[in-house]
């Protein structure tokens, strides 16, 4: 019986990633427009036109599906910052992500977040198609 239970739990893991994060329900807000260009915790500037978000614990580069509970609207974002500052909230979204959820007027909405992928593989750029660096003579 123990083997059956262990096999059942094995199927619930997150595709071989070292750390798994369960789905979470809570409140989402979005960044104020005046923060555009400010450095995020990952070092990249906040871009209101990118689909990015802040989360307290997920690794930078993690892709997350955010679903607005009352409408079913969804958006996929990449974690690039730490937050939110408000304890009752679970994620802060970029303006573009907030627009995808039609939450601009509401400001704060109930959401579910689902981790799609995380860790180094999620944030490594595809360098295979980049040209080799050249040196000046």
PLY file of the C-alpha trace (Angstrom):
ply
format ascii 1.0
element vertex 137
property float x
property float y
property float z
element edge 136
property int vertex1
property int vertex2
end_header
0.00 0.00 0.00
2.87 2.37 0.76
4.25 1.83 -2.74
0.90 2.74 -4.27
0.81 5.96 -2.23
4.36 6.85 -3.21
3.62 6.24 -6.88
0.52 8.41 -6.60
2.54 11.30 -5.16
5.24 10.93 -7.80
2.70 11.82 -10.48
1.94 15.09 -8.66
5.41 16.58 -8.97
6.31 19.51 -11.18
8.10 17.93 -14.11
11.33 17.12 -12.31
12.05 20.55 -10.88
13.97 20.49 -7.64
11.46 22.59 -5.73
7.72 22.52 -6.19
5.35 25.33 -5.35
1.66 24.55 -5.02
-1.01 26.64 -6.68
-2.10 29.55 -4.52
-5.23 31.65 -4.15
-5.19 35.25 -3.00
-5.24 38.86 -4.05
-3.36 40.47 -6.93
-2.57 44.11 -7.51
-0.48 45.86 -10.14
2.46 48.27 -10.24
1.87 52.03 -10.33
2.76 53.67 -13.65
5.39 55.94 -12.07
7.55 52.87 -11.27
8.41 52.32 -14.96
12.17 52.04 -15.36
12.88 51.40 -11.67
15.11 48.41 -10.96
13.35 45.23 -9.85
14.88 42.81 -7.35
16.22 40.76 -10.28
18.10 43.82 -11.56
16.06 44.38 -14.69
14.09 47.61 -15.02
10.33 47.45 -14.52
8.65 47.53 -17.92
4.89 48.13 -17.72
4.52 46.66 -21.23
6.06 43.29 -20.31
4.10 40.44 -18.75
6.01 40.25 -15.48
5.21 39.98 -11.78
6.53 40.11 -8.25
6.28 37.13 -5.89
7.82 36.65 -2.46
9.44 33.24 -2.93
9.31 31.95 -6.51
12.69 31.99 -8.28
13.29 34.74 -10.81
12.41 33.51 -14.29
9.56 31.31 -13.09
6.56 31.40 -15.42
3.19 31.54 -13.68
-0.38 31.43 -14.99
-2.52 33.97 -13.14
-6.29 33.44 -13.37
-8.80 36.04 -12.23
-11.31 34.11 -10.13
-14.48 36.07 -10.92
-14.04 36.28 -14.72
-11.74 33.41 -15.66
-9.39 35.81 -17.49
-5.84 34.41 -17.61
-2.33 35.69 -18.28
1.10 34.06 -18.15
3.77 36.15 -16.45
7.46 35.80 -15.61
8.60 36.47 -12.05
11.28 39.19 -11.99
10.70 40.99 -8.70
10.02 40.47 -5.00
6.78 41.48 -3.37
4.04 42.37 -2.96
4.59 44.71 -0.03
1.01 44.27 1.18
0.89 41.05 3.23
-2.64 40.08 2.14
-1.61 40.02 -1.55
0.17 37.13 -3.25
1.34 38.74 -6.50
1.95 42.18 -8.02
1.50 42.36 -11.78
2.85 44.62 -14.49
0.34 46.95 -16.10
0.19 44.81 -19.27
-0.57 41.68 -17.23
-3.21 43.59 -15.26
-4.80 44.75 -18.51
-4.96 41.12 -19.69
-6.95 40.34 -16.54
-9.17 43.42 -17.03
-8.35 44.55 -13.50
-7.20 48.15 -14.05
-10.42 49.70 -12.75
-10.74 47.26 -9.83
-7.09 47.64 -8.76
-7.09 44.50 -6.61
-8.75 41.19 -7.59
-8.89 37.59 -6.39
-6.64 35.28 -8.39
-5.24 31.79 -8.53
-1.59 31.37 -9.49
-0.25 28.20 -11.06
3.48 27.59 -11.53
4.21 26.49 -15.10
8.00 26.20 -14.85
10.66 27.46 -12.50
14.35 27.60 -11.85
17.35 28.23 -14.05
15.80 26.62 -17.14
12.95 29.12 -17.04
15.24 32.15 -17.10
18.05 31.04 -19.44
17.90 32.92 -22.74
18.05 30.95 -25.96
21.61 31.65 -27.07
21.75 29.06 -29.85
20.56 31.57 -32.44
22.84 34.41 -31.34
25.88 35.21 -33.51
29.33 34.59 -32.12
30.94 37.62 -30.52
33.47 39.42 -32.67
36.46 41.46 -31.61
37.56 44.76 -33.05
41.05 44.93 -34.53
0 1
1 2
2 3
3 4
4 5
5 6
6 7
7 8
8 9
9 10
10 11
11 12
12 13
13 14
14 15
15 16
16 17
17 18
18 19
19 20
20 21
21 22
22 23
23 24
24 25
25 26
26 27
27 28
28 29
29 30
30 31
31 32
32 33
33 34
34 35
35 36
36 37
37 38
38 39
39 40
40 41
41 42
42 43
43 44
44 45
45 46
46 47
47 48
48 49
49 50
50 51
51 52
52 53
53 54
54 55
55 56
56 57
57 58
58 59
59 60
60 61
61 62
62 63
63 64
64 65
65 66
66 67
67 68
68 69
69 70
70 71
71 72
72 73
73 74
74 75
75 76
76 77
77 78
78 79
79 80
80 81
81 82
82 83
83 84
84 85
85 86
86 87
87 88
88 89
89 90
90 91
91 92
92 93
93 94
94 95
95 96
96 97
97 98
98 99
99 100
100 101
101 102
102 103
103 104
104 105
105 106
106 107
107 108
108 109
109 110
110 111
111 112
112 113
113 114
114 115
115 116
116 117
117 118
118 119
119 120
120 121
121 122
122 123
123 124
124 125
125 126
126 127
127 128
128 129
129 130
130 131
131 132
132 133
133 134
134 135
135 136
